[in-house]
């Protein structure tokens, strides 16, 4: 049986969800927005550890629950074109699909629900809020906030079948690198990370290409 481990940011959606949240919560701070994107790219290309990337970004975040709701509404309009087009494939294979993201449940879950992804097949980080619903940090006990968190998640799923990982970043490739996936598909519809091309079993420019390979 085939199982599909799918990334969220820059794969299921066109952008990085944290970048969108930063732009909404502090729209006029262009220097901060540029710094956040720089840190994101360093992590996604494997030049700094994921945990370092996350800590540095969240430290700069000043966002409320309302900002998160606005980010979700923005993301609804920015689903990757080929995922939108192939929503039937996602629904048909919902028991085989696992959404494994270094993003946050508060942003991802409302979007995933609209594609009928099974709730306990969604793995992501969690924000921590104060009494005024302001983000104060993240749950650092969540394995996905740690280095090789995606590897640990897929390892613990203990899936008996062929495991296909599709994503745009180094943390997705790590699942294959550590021996817990059979194939890594570098997803390049939204961004093409040149540093990862040689690590990919397949470079796919759309979900259509991915489907043609696995079906």
Buried (B, 14 or more C-beta within 10 A) or exposed (E): EBBBBBBBBBBBBBBBBBBBBBBBBBEEBEEBBEBBBEBBBBBBBBEBBBBEBBBBBBEBBEBBBEBBBBBBEBBEEBBBBBBEEBBEBBEEBEEBBBBBBBBBBBBBBBBBEEBEBBEEBBBBBBBEBEEEEBBEBBBBEBBBBBBBBBBBBBBEBEBEEEBBBBBBBBBBBBBBBBEBBBBBBBBBBBBEBEEBEEBBBBEBBBBBBBBEEBE
